[in-house]
Amino acid sequence: MAYSEYLADRVRPRLKGKGLVEEKKMMGGLTFMVNGKMCLGIMFDKKTEEDKLMVRVGKLNYEELLHKPGSTPMDFTGKPLRGFLFIGPDGFDHEDDLDFWVVKALEFNKLLNA
């Protein structure tokens, strides 16, 4: 399986009513676009055999958010992409933690659409 349908089912209701939400399969995972902008994604990391949440948070709070549990730089190519974070299961297993990351992604998404 390329991504967790269970995790996707946990993210979907949190995005409901937050704008035009589209789902796109990308890079072996599922990306949630909000108002035409990449907001969140989910994937399965074959190396760690864990689900990951990809969160677009922008550069402003990037360093601070990098220190949250489960948070690591998003790195596909050997060079981290600033403004995007991977969140491991210990950072989104609890409902409050998943809420936190969805809110952060939506806050940045609003700035893109301003």
MODELLER restraints for C-alpha pairs under 7 A, 6 or more apart:
rsr = mdl.restraints
at = mdl.atoms
rsr.add(forms.Gaussian(group=physical.xy_distance, feature=features.Distance(at['CA:2:A'], at['CA:28:A']), mean=5.33, stdev=0.5))
rsr.add(forms.Gaussian(group=physical.xy_distance, feature=features.Distance(at['CA:2:A'], at['CA:29:A']), mean=5.70, stdev=0.5))
rsr.add(forms.Gaussian(group=physical.xy_distance, feature=features.Distance(at['CA:2:A'], at['CA:43:A']), mean=6.30, stdev=0.5))
rsr.add(forms.Gaussian(group=physical.xy_distance, feature=features.Distance(at['CA:2:A'], at['CA:44:A']), mean=5.65, stdev=0.5))
rsr.add(forms.Gaussian(group=physical.xy_distance, feature=features.Distance(at['CA:3:A'], at['CA:29:A']), mean=5.37, stdev=0.5))
rsr.add(forms.Gaussian(group=physical.xy_distance, feature=features.Distance(at['CA:3:A'], at['CA:30:A']), mean=6.96, stdev=0.5))
rsr.add(forms.Gaussian(group=physical.xy_distance, feature=features.Distance(at['CA:3:A'], at['CA:42:A']), mean=6.23, stdev=0.5))
rsr.add(forms.Gaussian(group=physical.xy_distance, feature=features.Distance(at['CA:3:A'], at['CA:43:A']), mean=4.52, stdev=0.5))
rsr.add(forms.Gaussian(group=physical.xy_distance, feature=features.Distance(at['CA:3:A'], at['CA:44:A']), mean=4.89, stdev=0.5))
rsr.add(forms.Gaussian(group=physical.xy_distance, feature=features.Distance(at['CA:3:A'], at['CA:51:A']), mean=6.87, stdev=0.5))
rsr.add(forms.Gaussian(group=physical.xy_distance, feature=features.Distance(at['CA:4:A'], at['CA:51:A']), mean=6.68, stdev=0.5))
rsr.add(forms.Gaussian(group=physical.xy_distance, feature=features.Distance(at['CA:19:A'], at['CA:34:A']), mean=6.06, stdev=0.5))
rsr.add(forms.Gaussian(group=physical.xy_distance, feature=features.Distance(at['CA:19:A'], at['CA:35:A']), mean=5.82, stdev=0.5))
rsr.add(forms.Gaussian(group=physical.xy_distance, feature=features.Distance(at['CA:20:A'], at['CA:34:A']), mean=5.48, stdev=0.5))
rsr.add(forms.Gaussian(group=physical.xy_distance, feature=features.Distance(at['CA:20:A'], at['CA:35:A']), mean=4.82, stdev=0.5))
rsr.add(forms.Gaussian(group=physical.xy_distance, feature=features.Distance(at['CA:21:A'], at['CA:32:A']), mean=6.67, stdev=0.5))
rsr.add(forms.Gaussian(group=physical.xy_distance, feature=features.Distance(at['CA:21:A'], at['CA:33:A']), mean=5.58, stdev=0.5))
rsr.add(forms.Gaussian(group=physical.xy_distance, feature=features.Distance(at['CA:21:A'], at['CA:34:A']), mean=4.59, stdev=0.5))
rsr.add(forms.Gaussian(group=physical.xy_distance, feature=features.Distance(at['CA:21:A'], at['CA:35:A']), mean=6.39, stdev=0.5))
rsr.add(forms.Gaussian(group=physical.xy_distance, feature=features.Distance(at['CA:22:A'], at['CA:32:A']), mean=5.81, stdev=0.5))
rsr.add(forms.Gaussian(group=physical.xy_distance, feature=features.Distance(at['CA:22:A'], at['CA:33:A']), mean=5.03, stdev=0.5))
rsr.add(forms.Gaussian(group=physical.xy_distance, feature=features.Distance(at['CA:22:A'], at['CA:34:A']), mean=6.51, stdev=0.5))
rsr.add(forms.Gaussian(group=physical.xy_distance, feature=features.Distance(at['CA:23:A'], at['CA:30:A']), mean=6.65, stdev=0.5))
rsr.add(forms.Gaussian(group=physical.xy_distance, feature=features.Distance(at['CA:23:A'], at['CA:31:A']), mean=5.67, stdev=0.5))
rsr.add(forms.Gaussian(group=physical.xy_distance, feature=features.Distance(at['CA:23:A'], at['CA:32:A']), mean=4.74, stdev=0.5))
rsr.add(forms.Gaussian(group=physical.xy_distance, feature=features.Distance(at['CA:23:A'], at['CA:33:A']), mean=6.15, stdev=0.5))
rsr.add(forms.Gaussian(group=physical.xy_distance, feature=features.Distance(at['CA:24:A'], at['CA:30:A']), mean=5.73, stdev=0.5))
rsr.add(forms.Gaussian(group=physical.xy_distance, feature=features.Distance(at['CA:24:A'], at['CA:31:A']), mean=5.14, stdev=0.5))
rsr.add(forms.Gaussian(group=physical.xy_distance, feature=features.Distance(at['CA:24:A'], at['CA:32:A']), mean=6.51, stdev=0.5))
rsr.add(forms.Gaussian(group=physical.xy_distance, feature=features.Distance(at['CA:25:A'], at['CA:31:A']), mean=6.06, stdev=0.5))
rsr.add(forms.Gaussian(group=physical.xy_distance, feature=features.Distance(at['CA:28:A'], at['CA:43:A']), mean=6.74, stdev=0.5))
rsr.add(forms.Gaussian(group=physical.xy_distance, feature=features.Distance(at['CA:29:A'], at['CA:42:A']), mean=5.61, stdev=0.5))
rsr.add(forms.Gaussian(group=physical.xy_distance, feature=features.Distance(at['CA:29:A'], at['CA:43:A']), mean=4.36, stdev=0.5))
rsr.add(forms.Gaussian(group=physical.xy_distance, feature=features.Distance(at['CA:30:A'], at['CA:41:A']), mean=5.49, stdev=0.5))
rsr.add(forms.Gaussian(group=physical.xy_distance, feature=features.Distance(at['CA:30:A'], at['CA:42:A']), mean=5.35, stdev=0.5))
rsr.add(forms.Gaussian(group=physical.xy_distance, feature=features.Distance(at['CA:30:A'], at['CA:43:A']), mean=6.56, stdev=0.5))
rsr.add(forms.Gaussian(group=physical.xy_distance, feature=features.Distance(at['CA:31:A'], at['CA:38:A']), mean=6.97, stdev=0.5))
rsr.add(forms.Gaussian(group=physical.xy_distance, feature=features.Distance(at['CA:31:A'], at['CA:40:A']), mean=5.88, stdev=0.5))
rsr.add(forms.Gaussian(group=physical.xy_distance, feature=features.Distance(at['CA:31:A'], at['CA:41:A']), mean=4.09, stdev=0.5))
rsr.add(forms.Gaussian(group=physical.xy_distance, feature=features.Distance(at['CA:31:A'], at['CA:42:A']), mean=6.50, stdev=0.5))
rsr.add(forms.Gaussian(group=physical.xy_distance, feature=features.Distance(at['CA:32:A'], at['CA:38:A']), mean=6.28, stdev=0.5))
rsr.add(forms.Gaussian(group=physical.xy_distance, feature=features.Distance(at['CA:32:A'], at['CA:39:A']), mean=5.83, stdev=0.5))
rsr.add(forms.Gaussian(group=physical.xy_distance, feature=features.Distance(at['CA:32:A'], at['CA:40:A']), mean=5.16, stdev=0.5))
rsr.add(forms.Gaussian(group=physical.xy_distance, feature=features.Distance(at['CA:32:A'], at['CA:41:A']), mean=5.73, stdev=0.5))
rsr.add(forms.Gaussian(group=physical.xy_distance, feature=features.Distance(at['CA:33:A'], at['CA:39:A']), mean=5.43, stdev=0.5))
rsr.add(forms.Gaussian(group=physical.xy_distance, feature=features.Distance(at['CA:37:A'], at['CA:109:A']), mean=6.94, stdev=0.5))
rsr.add(forms.Gaussian(group=physical.xy_distance, feature=features.Distance(at['CA:39:A'], at['CA:55:A']), mean=6.47, stdev=0.5))
rsr.add(forms.Gaussian(group=physical.xy_distance, feature=features.Distance(at['CA:39:A'], at['CA:56:A']), mean=5.44, stdev=0.5))
rsr.add(forms.Gaussian(group=physical.xy_distance, feature=features.Distance(at['CA:39:A'], at['CA:105:A']), mean=5.70, stdev=0.5))
rsr.add(forms.Gaussian(group=physical.xy_distance, feature=features.Distance(at['CA:39:A'], at['CA:106:A']), mean=6.82, stdev=0.5))
rsr.add(forms.Gaussian(group=physical.xy_distance, feature=features.Distance(at['CA:39:A'], at['CA:109:A']), mean=6.27, stdev=0.5))
rsr.add(forms.Gaussian(group=physical.xy_distance, feature=features.Distance(at['CA:40:A'], at['CA:54:A']), mean=5.47, stdev=0.5))
rsr.add(forms.Gaussian(group=physical.xy_distance, feature=features.Distance(at['CA:40:A'], at['CA:55:A']), mean=4.79, stdev=0.5))
rsr.add(forms.Gaussian(group=physical.xy_distance, feature=features.Distance(at['CA:40:A'], at['CA:56:A']), mean=6.19, stdev=0.5))
rsr.add(forms.Gaussian(group=physical.xy_distance, feature=features.Distance(at['CA:40:A'], at['CA:105:A']), mean=6.63, stdev=0.5))
rsr.add(forms.Gaussian(group=physical.xy_distance, feature=features.Distance(at['CA:41:A'], at['CA:53:A']), mean=5.74, stdev=0.5))
rsr.add(forms.Gaussian(group=physical.xy_distance, feature=features.Distance(at['CA:41:A'], at['CA:54:A']), mean=4.67, stdev=0.5))
rsr.add(forms.Gaussian(group=physical.xy_distance, feature=features.Distance(at['CA:41:A'], at['CA:55:A']), mean=6.57, stdev=0.5))
rsr.add(forms.Gaussian(group=physical.xy_distance, feature=features.Distance(at['CA:42:A'], at['CA:52:A']), mean=5.71, stdev=0.5))
rsr.add(forms.Gaussian(group=physical.xy_distance, feature=features.Distance(at['CA:42:A'], at['CA:53:A']), mean=4.63, stdev=0.5))
rsr.add(forms.Gaussian(group=physical.xy_distance, feature=features.Distance(at['CA:42:A'], at['CA:54:A']), mean=5.85, stdev=0.5))
rsr.add(forms.Gaussian(group=physical.xy_distance, feature=features.Distance(at['CA:43:A'], at['CA:51:A']), mean=5.79, stdev=0.5))
rsr.add(forms.Gaussian(group=physical.xy_distance, feature=features.Distance(at['CA:43:A'], at['CA:52:A']), mean=5.37, stdev=0.5))
rsr.add(forms.Gaussian(group=physical.xy_distance, feature=features.Distance(at['CA:43:A'], at['CA:53:A']), mean=6.63, stdev=0.5))
rsr.add(forms.Gaussian(group=physical.xy_distance, feature=features.Distance(at['CA:44:A'], at['CA:50:A']), mean=5.77, stdev=0.5))
rsr.add(forms.Gaussian(group=physical.xy_distance, feature=features.Distance(at['CA:44:A'], at['CA:51:A']), mean=4.43, stdev=0.5))
rsr.add(forms.Gaussian(group=physical.xy_distance, feature=features.Distance(at['CA:44:A'], at['CA:52:A']), mean=6.00, stdev=0.5))
rsr.add(forms.Gaussian(group=physical.xy_distance, feature=features.Distance(at['CA:45:A'], at['CA:51:A']), mean=6.07, stdev=0.5))
rsr.add(forms.Gaussian(group=physical.xy_distance, feature=features.Distance(at['CA:45:A'], at['CA:52:A']), mean=6.72, stdev=0.5))
rsr.add(forms.Gaussian(group=physical.xy_distance, feature=features.Distance(at['CA:51:A'], at['CA:88:A']), mean=6.72, stdev=0.5))
rsr.add(forms.Gaussian(group=physical.xy_distance, feature=features.Distance(at['CA:51:A'], at['CA:89:A']), mean=6.47, stdev=0.5))
rsr.add(forms.Gaussian(group=physical.xy_distance, feature=features.Distance(at['CA:52:A'], at['CA:86:A']), mean=6.18, stdev=0.5))
rsr.add(forms.Gaussian(group=physical.xy_distance, feature=features.Distance(at['CA:52:A'], at['CA:87:A']), mean=5.53, stdev=0.5))
rsr.add(forms.Gaussian(group=physical.xy_distance, feature=features.Distance(at['CA:52:A'], at['CA:88:A']), mean=4.99, stdev=0.5))
rsr.add(forms.Gaussian(group=physical.xy_distance, feature=features.Distance(at['CA:52:A'], at['CA:89:A']), mean=6.54, stdev=0.5))
rsr.add(forms.Gaussian(group=physical.xy_distance, feature=features.Distance(at['CA:53:A'], at['CA:86:A']), mean=5.60, stdev=0.5))
rsr.add(forms.Gaussian(group=physical.xy_distance, feature=features.Distance(at['CA:53:A'], at['CA:87:A']), mean=4.94, stdev=0.5))
rsr.add(forms.Gaussian(group=physical.xy_distance, feature=features.Distance(at['CA:53:A'], at['CA:88:A']), mean=6.61, stdev=0.5))
rsr.add(forms.Gaussian(group=physical.xy_distance, feature=features.Distance(at['CA:54:A'], at['CA:84:A']), mean=6.91, stdev=0.5))
rsr.add(forms.Gaussian(group=physical.xy_distance, feature=features.Distance(at['CA:54:A'], at['CA:85:A']), mean=5.67, stdev=0.5))
rsr.add(forms.Gaussian(group=physical.xy_distance, feature=features.Distance(at['CA:54:A'], at['CA:86:A']), mean=4.62, stdev=0.5))
rsr.add(forms.Gaussian(group=physical.xy_distance, feature=features.Distance(at['CA:54:A'], at['CA:87:A']), mean=6.28, stdev=0.5))
rsr.add(forms.Gaussian(group=physical.xy_distance, feature=features.Distance(at['CA:55:A'], at['CA:84:A']), mean=5.66, stdev=0.5))
rsr.add(forms.Gaussian(group=physical.xy_distance, feature=features.Distance(at['CA:55:A'], at['CA:85:A']), mean=5.24, stdev=0.5))
rsr.add(forms.Gaussian(group=physical.xy_distance, feature=features.Distance(at['CA:55:A'], at['CA:86:A']), mean=6.40, stdev=0.5))
rsr.add(forms.Gaussian(group=physical.xy_distance, feature=features.Distance(at['CA:55:A'], at['CA:101:A']), mean=6.92, stdev=0.5))
rsr.add(forms.Gaussian(group=physical.xy_distance, feature=features.Distance(at['CA:55:A'], at['CA:105:A']), mean=5.83, stdev=0.5))
rsr.add(forms.Gaussian(group=physical.xy_distance, feature=features.Distance(at['CA:56:A'], at['CA:83:A']), mean=5.94, stdev=0.5))
rsr.add(forms.Gaussian(group=physical.xy_distance, feature=features.Distance(at['CA:56:A'], at['CA:84:A']), mean=4.48, stdev=0.5))
rsr.add(forms.Gaussian(group=physical.xy_distance, feature=features.Distance(at['CA:56:A'], at['CA:85:A']), mean=6.51, stdev=0.5))
rsr.add(forms.Gaussian(group=physical.xy_distance, feature=features.Distance(at['CA:56:A'], at['CA:105:A']), mean=5.39, stdev=0.5))
rsr.add(forms.Gaussian(group=physical.xy_distance, feature=features.Distance(at['CA:57:A'], at['CA:83:A']), mean=5.31, stdev=0.5))
rsr.add(forms.Gaussian(group=physical.xy_distance, feature=features.Distance(at['CA:57:A'], at['CA:84:A']), mean=5.87, stdev=0.5))
rsr.add(forms.Gaussian(group=physical.xy_distance, feature=features.Distance(at['CA:57:A'], at['CA:104:A']), mean=6.13, stdev=0.5))
rsr.add(forms.Gaussian(group=physical.xy_distance, feature=features.Distance(at['CA:57:A'], at['CA:105:A']), mean=5.28, stdev=0.5))
rsr.add(forms.Gaussian(group=physical.xy_distance, feature=features.Distance(at['CA:57:A'], at['CA:108:A']), mean=5.52, stdev=0.5))
rsr.add(forms.Gaussian(group=physical.xy_distance, feature=features.Distance(at['CA:58:A'], at['CA:83:A']), mean=3.85, stdev=0.5))
rsr.add(forms.Gaussian(group=physical.xy_distance, feature=features.Distance(at['CA:58:A'], at['CA:84:A']), mean=6.62, stdev=0.5))
rsr.add(forms.Gaussian(group=physical.xy_distance, feature=features.Distance(at['CA:58:A'], at['CA:108:A']), mean=6.26, stdev=0.5))
rsr.add(forms.Gaussian(group=physical.xy_distance, feature=features.Distance(at['CA:59:A'], at['CA:82:A']), mean=6.28, stdev=0.5))
rsr.add(forms.Gaussian(group=physical.xy_distance, feature=features.Distance(at['CA:59:A'], at['CA:83:A']), mean=4.56, stdev=0.5))
rsr.add(forms.Gaussian(group=physical.xy_distance, feature=features.Distance(at['CA:62:A'], at['CA:83:A']), mean=5.84, stdev=0.5))
rsr.add(forms.Gaussian(group=physical.xy_distance, feature=features.Distance(at['CA:66:A'], at['CA:72:A']), mean=6.03, stdev=0.5))
rsr.add(forms.Gaussian(group=physical.xy_distance, feature=features.Distance(at['CA:69:A'], at['CA:90:A']), mean=6.53, stdev=0.5))
rsr.add(forms.Gaussian(group=physical.xy_distance, feature=features.Distance(at['CA:69:A'], at['CA:91:A']), mean=5.13, stdev=0.5))
rsr.add(forms.Gaussian(group=physical.xy_distance, feature=features.Distance(at['CA:70:A'], at['CA:87:A']), mean=5.03, stdev=0.5))
rsr.add(forms.Gaussian(group=physical.xy_distance, feature=features.Distance(at['CA:70:A'], at['CA:88:A']), mean=4.59, stdev=0.5))
rsr.add(forms.Gaussian(group=physical.xy_distance, feature=features.Distance(at['CA:70:A'], at['CA:89:A']), mean=6.65, stdev=0.5))
rsr.add(forms.Gaussian(group=physical.xy_distance, feature=features.Distance(at['CA:70:A'], at['CA:90:A']), mean=5.30, stdev=0.5))
rsr.add(forms.Gaussian(group=physical.xy_distance, feature=features.Distance(at['CA:70:A'], at['CA:91:A']), mean=4.34, stdev=0.5))
rsr.add(forms.Gaussian(group=physical.xy_distance, feature=features.Distance(at['CA:71:A'], at['CA:85:A']), mean=6.42, stdev=0.5))
rsr.add(forms.Gaussian(group=physical.xy_distance, feature=features.Distance(at['CA:71:A'], at['CA:86:A']), mean=5.77, stdev=0.5))
rsr.add(forms.Gaussian(group=physical.xy_distance, feature=features.Distance(at['CA:71:A'], at['CA:87:A']), mean=4.54, stdev=0.5))
rsr.add(forms.Gaussian(group=physical.xy_distance, feature=features.Distance(at['CA:71:A'], at['CA:88:A']), mean=6.47, stdev=0.5))
rsr.add(forms.Gaussian(group=physical.xy_distance, feature=features.Distance(at['CA:71:A'], at['CA:91:A']), mean=6.79, stdev=0.5))
rsr.add(forms.Gaussian(group=physical.xy_distance, feature=features.Distance(at['CA:72:A'], at['CA:85:A']), mean=5.78, stdev=0.5))
rsr.add(forms.Gaussian(group=physical.xy_distance, feature=features.Distance(at['CA:72:A'], at['CA:86:A']), mean=5.26, stdev=0.5))
rsr.add(forms.Gaussian(group=physical.xy_distance, feature=features.Distance(at['CA:72:A'], at['CA:87:A']), mean=6.37, stdev=0.5))
rsr.add(forms.Gaussian(group=physical.xy_distance, feature=features.Distance(at['CA:73:A'], at['CA:80:A']), mean=5.71, stdev=0.5))
rsr.add(forms.Gaussian(group=physical.xy_distance, feature=features.Distance(at['CA:73:A'], at['CA:84:A']), mean=6.74, stdev=0.5))
rsr.add(forms.Gaussian(group=physical.xy_distance, feature=features.Distance(at['CA:73:A'], at['CA:85:A']), mean=4.86, stdev=0.5))
rsr.add(forms.Gaussian(group=physical.xy_distance, feature=features.Distance(at['CA:73:A'], at['CA:86:A']), mean=5.98, stdev=0.5))
rsr.add(forms.Gaussian(group=physical.xy_distance, feature=features.Distance(at['CA:74:A'], at['CA:80:A']), mean=5.43, stdev=0.5))
rsr.add(forms.Gaussian(group=physical.xy_distance, feature=features.Distance(at['CA:74:A'], at['CA:81:A']), mean=5.70, stdev=0.5))
rsr.add(forms.Gaussian(group=physical.xy_distance, feature=features.Distance(at['CA:74:A'], at['CA:84:A']), mean=5.59, stdev=0.5))
rsr.add(forms.Gaussian(group=physical.xy_distance, feature=features.Distance(at['CA:74:A'], at['CA:85:A']), mean=4.72, stdev=0.5))
rsr.add(forms.Gaussian(group=physical.xy_distance, feature=features.Distance(at['CA:74:A'], at['CA:86:A']), mean=5.15, stdev=0.5))
rsr.add(forms.Gaussian(group=physical.xy_distance, feature=features.Distance(at['CA:75:A'], at['CA:81:A']), mean=6.19, stdev=0.5))
rsr.add(forms.Gaussian(group=physical.xy_distance, feature=features.Distance(at['CA:91:A'], at['CA:97:A']), mean=6.12, stdev=0.5))
rsr.add(forms.Gaussian(group=physical.xy_distance, feature=features.Distance(at['CA:92:A'], at['CA:98:A']), mean=4.46, stdev=0.5))
